[in-house]
Amino acid sequence: MSTTNTPNHLTAPIFWQRLQWVARPDRYMENAARQYPDIFTAELAGFGNRLVFVNQPEALQEVLTSDRKTYAALGELNRILSPLLGDYSVMLLEGDRHRKRRQLVMPAFHGDRMKAYSQLMVGLTKDVLEAIPFNQPFLARSVAQEISLQVILQAVFGMCEGERFQQLRQALVVVAEMFRSPLSSSPLFFTSLQKDWGAWSPWGKFVRDRQRMDELIYAEIRDRRANVDPNRIDVLSMLMAATDETGQPMSDRELRDELVTLMFAGHETTATALAWALYWVHRLPEVREKLLHELDNADWSDPMSLLRLPYLTAVCNETLRIHPVAMLTFPRVVQEPTELLGYKLDPGVAVVGCMYLIHQREDLYPNPKQFRPERFLERQYSPYEFIPFGSGARRCIGEALAQFEMKLVLATILRHYHLTLADPRPEYPRRRGVTLAPARGVKMVKTHLEN
Ligand code: HEM
């Protein structure tokens, strides 16, 4: 791979850059952007070692609108995720296979299917919130995770009840917790730490937890193969009915990798976004008041109408603006010599769109550390200025589901329960796998019911 032509190299020693990237990615990016606001080259472990960060909307648009040609959306560079997702996940596929897999799963997360999930989301939110005792601290992120996990299980398997699903839910949470901090996420970035020294070693525990999760998934696949129901419209049924160009159906391994991908991508990110939204709405009384006023006047008999509420939309957008959860797009790899922002890029160079830094740009978002939903009411942002779900060939498959879920769950919680923050200290972002989540999980208490 040629890397002679890459712009604005950060000068800090490579090992130091990698440590900082794992320990405090937000600080790492902000320090780099102070030196080079639009574009810089970082030396990181994980998604390719040398990465060009693009933090300027028009330049990112150039990359993502030609990511099937000049900048290929190669799955190879997402290998960092393969210990969890396997080699057959949509995130690791490329070319035609990638495109077809996306087409196969997309309908489950769009359009009419959303309506079907709305009752489930409202019902689940109430069940989970009812079960929390009054005046006892709980972590908003864990509560949000409980809700988002059940929603994604429903979408993927078509149900979320029964003993196997209880076990699967627990198994997924245990595996996800493995990546809850920078330290526990570090084997993803430093592969030499991926050593199974037995059940008590961190990687050994991960391997065993993953195996328990896989066994449950394979058992479900076996049952479904034995009892085919042509009327089912969940993701697993659609994947099982699909064949490739040679007429071959997907293998158990391929099915497992896709299910795990959708389950993790589909609940971890949304749970984090919801936790941040709850944090800001309760941290800023004026935001909560405005939102409650809008929700009081909304038509609750039609949950789909809640999606169009301007202030609720602005609150969710501002949450994803200030905390874009995923920080970066997946890498795109230069295919032919090209230029970006006046810098030459050689074939083989890996480029990422940095939504974290784009969303912090003072020229787009004055006073960017301030949570101010009104900015989304005052100004229309282009799809590359506000870009929490990426774009182009690898644009998030679950964008519609995530936005729908954020709005509906947040609205339901606010309308029915009175919560307050139980920790006066400000929250701050901390690495959780390849995402950024609230470090303390947003401690809250339920004080009373709303009328
Ligand atoms: C707030 C919640 C979410 C955020 C912030 C988010 C963000 C992202 C981002 C930034 C990407 C990469 C886009 C790119 O490289 O251009 C992505 C890809 C992806 N997301 Fe999401 N996501 C969220 C929720 C979901 C949900 C609910 C699902 C599941 C249904 C999902 C499934 C995926 C998948 C499968 C990909 C890979 C697509 C591919 O490789 O072609 N995400 N997401």
Residues whose N, C-alpha, C, O or C-beta is under 5 A from the ligand:
A	BS01	HEM	V90 M91 F109 L262 A265 G266 T269 T270 A273 P324 V325 A326 L328 T329 F330 P388 F389 G390 S391 A393 R394 R395 C396 I397 G398 E399 L401 A402
